[in-house]
């Protein structure tokens, strides 16, 4: 049985040009049956390899058990082991991502570091045909468009998946018949994870209707790949014909959008590289005949419906969300702006100055101050007014463009009150006059 599996494995590697017999490959081995079988196949086929293992410290003693098992496996196969461990929960909290996404990011970053440092040609992971089927199902549920229908790519960048020639049943049979030891991840049985729910509940029901589900899906995946290639070529030509890029701004005319057929699919493919989803694309199409000015945001870009075209601009990344300012601070850097802070030694003859300068009553300031950006619900008392005003209403009255609002720094007092909408208007509660004993001057400048 292993002899046939070896031939199937080597034929798959050769047919897809994954690596040559002289290449040294880094294997990602968790200790589960899929990656354990992959390691044994590499060894029996005479391929050159080493093993990499990550302990994510998510399952207590079980995680430590997996680590020790992989250490023993590497020793048994007489190959080098690269090992690391992570505080995955802390990383997920810090990055504000799911535990699964955190583990994936940490895992592949570690693998790539080892590959680069030790000159491995490729990184092999042990995903199989059932994983590809599950991925397509998950992508259909999430709505990723046609790109999600090709399943798992056999090779992408330095990642290869040589086990895609096997189904889960193939792997189970090979492991059992060859009496290969492996460890079972208890979290694989937890249906709180989407992939596990698809694997344990949805796929079995589908296999009742089609026992050859994996084979059918594999045929469909090949078809979808060819269909995606055809679509990509069409989209490449469309980009050349109708997408205009000028001064880092992308524009597509309403006229050209209306000519697209099928409209939603092609516009989705044109806008998807900028992070816009299917719902936003539908809203853009529906908004072409409405009043201009409507905007849509992705994580990286902002799309504005102008008079006769849509405009796409990069959202400037902000490294700092907020910055605390201590009482003895004199020069503060906050992303793309700087704030110079000085104590006024002599009383000015006039407190009227430039928009980038604020004279504030030092006695009213509570440290640390905070430099941040506008957020929903902000209110302040505009200088010279008796009442309060929502900052969002103030921006509308000042005709501040939607994308600019997010870039306007706000100086807040230690009690949370707004002291200054920087570069626009100060708060009346912090005004100074000729009788003010302590005056602090804030001067705003844009870096560069």
C-alpha positions as CSV (number, residue, x, y, z in Angstrom):
1,X,0.0,0.0,0.0
2,X,2.8,2.4,0.9
3,X,4.5,1.5,-2.4
4,X,1.5,2.7,-4.4
5,X,1.2,5.8,-2.2
6,X,4.9,6.6,-2.8
7,X,4.3,6.5,-6.5
8,X,1.2,8.6,-6.3
9,X,3.1,11.1,-4.2
10,X,6.2,11.3,-6.4
11,X,4.1,11.5,-9.6
12,X,2.1,14.4,-8.1
13,X,5.3,16.2,-7.1
14,X,6.9,15.7,-10.5
15,X,3.8,16.5,-12.5
16,X,3.2,19.8,-10.7
17,X,7.0,20.7,-10.6
18,X,6.9,21.2,-6.8
19,X,10.6,20.6,-6.2
20,X,13.5,18.5,-7.5
21,X,15.2,15.6,-5.8
22,X,18.2,17.8,-4.9
23,X,16.1,20.5,-3.2
24,X,15.9,20.6,0.6
25,X,12.3,21.2,1.8
26,X,11.1,22.4,5.2
27,X,8.1,20.4,6.4
28,X,5.4,21.9,8.7
29,X,4.6,19.1,11.1
30,X,2.0,19.4,13.8
31,X,2.0,15.8,14.9
32,X,-1.4,15.0,13.3
33,X,-1.7,12.1,10.9
34,X,-1.6,14.3,7.8
35,X,1.7,15.9,8.5
36,X,3.2,12.7,10.0
37,X,2.4,10.7,6.8
38,X,3.9,13.5,4.8
39,X,7.1,13.3,6.8
40,X,7.3,9.5,6.3
41,X,6.6,9.8,2.6
42,X,9.4,12.3,2.2
43,X,11.7,10.0,4.1
44,X,10.8,6.8,2.2
45,X,11.0,8.7,-1.2
46,X,14.5,9.8,-0.3
47,X,13.8,13.5,-0.4
48,X,15.9,15.9,1.6
49,X,14.0,17.7,4.3
50,X,13.8,19.1,7.8
51,X,10.9,19.5,10.2
52,X,9.4,22.7,11.7
53,X,7.0,22.7,14.6
54,X,5.1,25.4,16.5
55,X,3.7,25.2,20.0
56,X,0.9,27.7,20.3
57,X,0.3,27.1,24.0
58,X,-3.4,26.8,23.5
59,X,-4.1,23.3,24.8
60,X,-2.0,23.0,27.9
61,X,-0.4,19.6,28.4
62,X,-1.7,18.5,25.0
63,X,0.4,21.2,23.3
64,X,3.4,20.0,25.2
65,X,2.6,16.4,24.2
66,X,2.5,17.3,20.5
67,X,5.9,19.1,20.8
68,X,7.5,16.0,22.4
69,X,6.0,13.7,19.8
70,X,7.4,15.8,16.9
71,X,10.8,15.9,18.6
72,X,10.7,12.1,18.7
73,X,9.6,11.9,15.1
74,X,12.4,14.1,13.9
75,X,14.9,11.9,15.8
76,X,13.4,8.7,14.4
77,X,13.6,10.1,10.8
78,X,17.1,11.5,11.5
79,X,16.3,15.0,10.4
80,X,16.8,18.4,11.9
81,X,13.9,20.0,13.9
82,X,13.2,23.7,14.1
83,X,10.9,24.5,17.0
84,X,9.3,27.6,18.6
85,X,6.5,28.4,20.9
86,X,4.1,31.4,21.0
87,X,1.8,33.2,23.4
88,X,-1.0,33.0,20.9
89,X,-3.7,34.4,23.0
90,X,-1.7,37.6,23.8
91,X,-0.8,38.0,20.2
92,X,-4.5,37.7,19.1
93,X,-5.5,40.3,21.7
94,X,-2.8,42.6,20.7
95,X,-3.5,42.4,16.9
96,X,-7.3,42.2,17.5
97,X,-7.8,39.1,15.4
98,X,-9.2,35.7,16.1
99,X,-7.1,33.0,17.7
100,X,-7.1,31.0,14.4
101,X,-5.9,34.0,12.4
102,X,-3.2,34.8,15.1
103,X,-1.9,31.2,15.0
104,X,-1.8,31.2,11.2
105,X,0.1,34.5,11.1
106,X,2.6,33.3,13.7
107,X,3.0,29.9,12.1
108,X,3.8,31.2,8.5
109,X,6.0,34.0,9.8
110,X,8.1,31.5,11.7
111,X,8.3,29.1,8.7
112,X,9.3,31.9,6.3
113,X,12.1,33.1,8.8
114,X,13.5,29.5,8.9
115,X,13.2,29.1,5.1
116,X,15.1,32.3,4.5
117,X,17.8,31.9,7.1
118,X,18.5,28.2,6.4
119,X,18.0,28.4,2.6
120,X,15.2,25.9,2.2
121,X,13.8,25.8,-1.3
122,X,10.1,25.4,-0.3
123,X,7.8,25.0,2.8
124,X,5.6,21.9,2.6
125,X,2.2,21.9,4.4
126,X,0.0,18.8,4.7
127,X,-3.4,19.9,3.4
128,X,-5.2,17.3,1.4
129,X,-8.2,17.0,-0.9
130,X,-10.8,17.2,1.9
131,X,-9.2,20.4,3.1
132,X,-9.7,21.8,-0.4
133,X,-13.3,20.8,-0.4
134,X,-13.9,22.4,3.0
135,X,-12.2,25.6,1.9
136,X,-14.5,25.9,-1.1
137,X,-17.5,25.4,1.2
138,X,-16.3,28.0,3.7
139,X,-15.6,30.5,0.9
140,X,-19.1,29.9,-0.5
141,X,-20.5,30.6,3.0
142,X,-18.5,33.7,3.4
143,X,-19.0,35.0,-0.1
144,X,-15.5,35.4,-1.5
145,X,-16.5,35.5,-5.1
146,X,-15.0,33.3,-7.9
147,X,-11.5,33.5,-6.4
148,X,-12.7,31.4,-3.5
149,X,-13.9,28.6,-5.7
150,X,-10.5,27.3,-6.7
151,X,-10.0,25.9,-3.2
152,X,-6.4,25.4,-2.0
153,X,-3.6,26.3,-4.5
154,X,-1.0,23.5,-4.9
155,X,1.8,26.0,-4.9
156,X,1.9,29.7,-4.0
157,X,5.1,31.7,-3.4
158,X,7.2,29.3,-1.3
159,X,4.4,27.2,0.1
160,X,3.7,23.8,-1.5
161,X,1.0,21.3,-0.7
162,X,2.2,17.8,-1.9
163,X,-0.5,15.9,0.0
164,X,-3.3,17.3,-2.2
165,X,-3.0,14.0,-4.1
166,X,-4.7,12.2,-1.2
167,X,-8.1,12.3,0.4
168,X,-8.7,12.1,4.2
169,X,-9.7,8.5,3.8
170,X,-6.5,7.7,1.8
171,X,-4.4,9.2,4.6
172,X,-6.3,7.4,7.4
173,X,-5.9,4.0,5.5
174,X,-2.2,4.6,4.9
175,X,-1.6,5.6,8.6
176,X,-3.5,2.6,9.9
177,X,-2.0,0.0,7.5
178,X,1.5,1.2,8.1
179,X,0.9,1.5,11.8
180,X,2.2,5.1,12.0
181,X,1.9,6.8,15.3
182,X,0.4,10.3,15.5
183,X,-1.3,12.6,18.0
184,X,-4.8,13.9,17.8
185,X,-5.7,17.6,18.3
186,X,-8.7,17.6,20.6
187,X,-9.8,21.0,19.2
188,X,-10.5,19.3,15.8
189,X,-13.7,17.9,17.4
190,X,-14.9,21.4,18.5
191,X,-17.7,22.5,16.2
192,X,-17.5,26.1,17.4
193,X,-14.9,26.6,14.6
194,X,-16.4,27.0,11.2
195,X,-14.0,24.6,9.4
196,X,-14.7,21.9,12.0
197,X,-18.5,22.4,11.6
198,X,-18.2,22.1,7.9
199,X,-16.0,19.0,8.2
200,X,-18.0,17.2,10.9
201,X,-21.6,18.2,10.1
202,X,-22.0,19.5,6.5
203,X,-19.6,17.4,4.4
204,X,-20.9,14.1,5.8
205,X,-24.4,15.0,4.7
206,X,-23.2,16.0,1.3
207,X,-21.3,12.6,1.0
208,X,-24.6,10.8,1.7
209,X,-25.8,12.4,-1.6
210,X,-22.5,11.9,-3.4
211,X,-20.1,9.3,-2.0
212,X,-17.4,10.5,-4.4
213,X,-17.7,14.1,-3.2
214,X,-13.9,14.7,-3.1
215,X,-13.4,13.5,-6.7
216,X,-16.3,15.6,-7.9
217,X,-15.0,18.6,-6.1
218,X,-11.6,18.1,-7.5
219,X,-13.0,18.1,-11.0
220,X,-15.0,21.2,-10.3
221,X,-11.9,22.9,-8.8
222,X,-10.0,22.3,-12.0
223,X,-12.8,23.8,-13.9
224,X,-13.1,26.8,-11.6
225,X,-9.3,27.4,-11.9
226,X,-9.7,27.7,-15.7
227,X,-12.7,29.9,-15.4
228,X,-10.8,32.2,-13.0
229,X,-7.9,32.4,-15.5
230,X,-10.4,33.5,-18.2
231,X,-11.9,36.1,-15.9
232,X,-8.5,37.4,-14.8
233,X,-7.5,37.9,-18.4
234,X,-10.7,39.8,-19.1
235,X,-10.3,42.0,-16.0
236,X,-6.6,42.7,-17.0
237,X,-7.8,44.0,-20.3
238,X,-10.6,46.1,-18.6
239,X,-8.1,47.7,-16.3
240,X,-6.1,48.9,-19.3
241,X,-9.2,50.1,-21.0
242,X,-11.3,51.9,-18.3
243,X,-9.2,52.4,-15.2
244,X,-7.4,55.7,-15.0
245,X,-4.6,56.3,-12.4
246,X,-3.4,59.8,-11.9
247,X,-1.5,61.2,-8.9
248,X,-2.1,58.0,-7.0
249,X,-5.9,58.3,-7.5
250,X,-7.9,55.7,-9.3
251,X,-11.0,56.6,-11.3
252,X,-13.6,54.8,-13.4
253,X,-16.2,56.7,-15.3
254,X,-19.9,56.0,-14.8
255,X,-20.2,55.5,-18.6
256,X,-17.7,52.6,-18.5
257,X,-19.3,51.1,-15.4
258,X,-22.7,51.0,-17.1
259,X,-21.2,49.2,-20.1
260,X,-19.9,46.3,-18.0
261,X,-21.6,43.0,-18.7
262,X,-22.0,41.2,-16.4
263,X,-21.9,44.4,-14.4
264,X,-21.7,43.3,-10.8
265,X,-19.2,40.5,-11.4
266,X,-16.7,42.7,-13.4
267,X,-17.0,45.7,-11.1
268,X,-16.4,43.4,-8.1
269,X,-13.3,42.1,-9.7
270,X,-12.1,45.7,-10.5
271,X,-12.8,46.9,-7.0
272,X,-11.8,43.8,-4.9
273,X,-8.0,44.6,-5.1
274,X,-8.8,47.7,-3.1
275,X,-10.7,45.8,-0.4
276,X,-14.3,46.5,-1.4
277,X,-16.8,43.7,-0.8
278,X,-19.8,42.5,-2.9
279,X,-22.4,44.6,-0.8
280,X,-20.4,47.8,-1.3
281,X,-20.1,47.1,-5.1
282,X,-23.9,46.6,-5.2
283,X,-24.4,49.9,-3.4
284,X,-22.0,51.7,-5.8
285,X,-23.9,50.4,-8.8
286,X,-27.2,51.5,-7.2
287,X,-25.7,54.9,-6.3
288,X,-24.5,55.9,-9.8
289,X,-27.7,57.9,-10.5
290,X,-27.9,59.5,-7.0
291,X,-26.3,62.6,-5.6
292,X,-22.5,62.6,-5.7
293,X,-20.5,62.6,-2.5
294,X,-21.4,59.1,-1.1
295,X,-18.4,57.3,0.2
296,X,-17.5,53.7,1.0
297,X,-14.5,52.5,3.1
298,X,-12.4,49.4,3.0
299,X,-9.5,48.7,5.3
300,X,-7.1,50.3,2.9
301,X,-9.0,52.6,0.5
302,X,-11.9,55.1,0.3
303,X,-14.2,55.2,-2.7
304,X,-16.1,58.4,-3.5
305,X,-19.0,58.7,-6.0
306,X,-18.2,61.9,-7.9
307,X,-20.2,63.7,-10.5
308,X,-19.4,61.4,-13.4
309,X,-17.0,58.8,-12.0
310,X,-15.9,56.9,-9.0
311,X,-12.7,57.9,-7.3
312,X,-10.5,55.6,-5.2
313,X,-7.9,56.8,-2.8
314,X,-5.5,55.1,-0.4
315,X,-6.4,55.6,3.2
316,X,-3.3,57.0,4.9
317,X,-2.2,54.5,7.5
318,X,-1.9,55.8,11.0
319,X,0.6,54.1,13.2
320,X,-0.6,55.8,16.4
321,X,-4.3,55.9,17.4
322,X,-3.6,58.3,20.3
323,X,-0.8,59.9,22.1
324,X,-0.5,61.0,25.8
325,X,1.1,64.4,26.4
326,X,2.8,64.9,29.8
327,X,3.0,68.3,31.4
328,X,6.7,68.8,30.7
329,X,6.4,67.9,26.9
330,X,7.7,70.5,24.5
331,X,7.7,68.8,21.1
332,X,5.3,66.0,20.2
333,X,5.3,63.8,17.1
334,X,2.0,62.2,16.2
335,X,1.9,60.3,12.8
336,X,2.2,63.0,10.1
337,X,1.9,66.0,12.4
338,X,4.0,67.7,15.1
339,X,2.9,69.8,18.0
340,X,5.2,72.3,19.6
341,X,4.2,73.2,23.2
342,X,5.5,76.3,25.0
343,X,4.7,78.3,28.2
344,X,3.9,81.9,27.3
345,X,6.4,84.1,29.2
346,X,4.8,87.4,28.5
347,X,1.1,88.2,27.9
348,X,0.4,88.7,24.2
349,X,-1.2,91.9,23.1
350,X,-3.7,89.8,21.0
351,X,-4.8,86.2,21.2
352,X,-5.9,86.1,17.6
353,X,-3.4,84.2,15.5
354,X,-3.1,81.5,12.8
355,X,-5.4,78.5,12.6
356,X,-2.4,76.3,13.5
357,X,-1.8,78.0,16.8
358,X,-3.8,77.7,20.1
359,X,-3.6,79.8,23.2
360,X,-5.0,77.8,26.1
361,X,-5.7,78.5,29.7
362,X,-3.0,76.4,31.5
363,X,-4.9,76.4,34.8
364,X,-7.7,74.5,33.2
365,X,-5.5,71.8,31.7
366,X,-5.4,68.4,33.3
367,X,-2.5,66.1,32.4
368,X,-1.8,63.9,30.7
369,X,-3.5,65.5,27.7
370,X,-4.4,63.2,24.7
371,X,-3.8,63.7,21.0
372,X,-6.2,61.5,19.0
373,X,-8.6,61.5,16.0
374,X,-12.3,62.3,15.8
375,X,-14.7,59.7,17.0
376,X,-18.4,59.4,16.8
377,X,-20.2,61.2,19.6
378,X,-17.6,63.9,20.1
379,X,-19.0,67.2,21.2
380,X,-17.3,70.5,22.1
381,X,-18.2,74.2,22.8
382,X,-16.9,76.2,19.8
383,X,-15.0,79.3,20.7
384,X,-17.3,82.3,21.0
385,X,-20.5,80.2,21.4
386,X,-22.6,79.5,24.4
387,X,-23.9,76.0,23.5
388,X,-22.4,72.7,22.5
389,X,-22.1,71.2,19.1
390,X,-21.5,67.7,17.8
391,X,-18.2,67.6,16.1
392,X,-19.8,65.7,13.2
393,X,-22.2,68.6,12.6
394,X,-19.3,71.1,12.9
395,X,-17.4,69.2,10.1
396,X,-20.5,69.3,7.9
397,X,-20.9,73.0,8.4
398,X,-17.2,73.5,7.6
399,X,-17.6,71.3,4.5
400,X,-14.8,69.0,5.6
401,X,-14.5,66.1,3.1
402,X,-15.4,62.7,4.6
403,X,-11.9,61.3,4.1
404,X,-10.3,64.4,5.7
405,X,-12.3,64.1,8.9
406,X,-10.4,60.9,9.9
407,X,-7.1,62.8,9.6
408,X,-7.9,65.8,11.8
409,X,-6.1,65.6,15.2
410,X,-8.1,66.3,18.4
411,X,-6.4,67.7,21.5
412,X,-8.4,66.4,24.5
413,X,-8.0,67.4,28.2
414,X,-7.3,64.9,30.9
415,X,-11.0,64.9,31.8
416,X,-12.0,63.9,28.3
417,X,-13.2,67.4,27.1
418,X,-12.0,68.6,23.7
419,X,-9.6,71.5,24.0
420,X,-8.9,72.0,20.3
421,X,-10.0,70.7,17.0
422,X,-6.5,71.2,15.8
423,X,-6.2,73.6,12.9
424,X,-9.9,74.5,13.0
425,X,-11.4,75.8,16.3
426,X,-10.7,75.8,20.0
427,X,-13.1,75.1,22.8
428,X,-14.6,78.2,24.5
429,X,-14.0,76.6,28.0
430,X,-10.2,76.9,27.6
431,X,-10.1,80.4,26.2
432,X,-7.6,83.0,27.6
433,X,-7.9,86.7,28.1
434,X,-5.7,89.5,29.5
435,X,-6.3,88.3,33.1
436,X,-5.2,84.7,32.4
437,X,-2.2,83.9,34.6
438,X,-0.9,80.8,32.8
439,X,-1.0,80.5,29.1
440,X,0.1,77.4,27.1
441,X,0.8,77.8,23.4
442,X,0.2,74.8,21.0
443,X,1.6,75.1,17.5
444,X,0.5,72.5,14.9
445,X,2.7,71.6,12.0
446,X,2.6,68.9,9.3
447,X,5.8,66.9,9.0
448,X,7.6,67.1,5.7
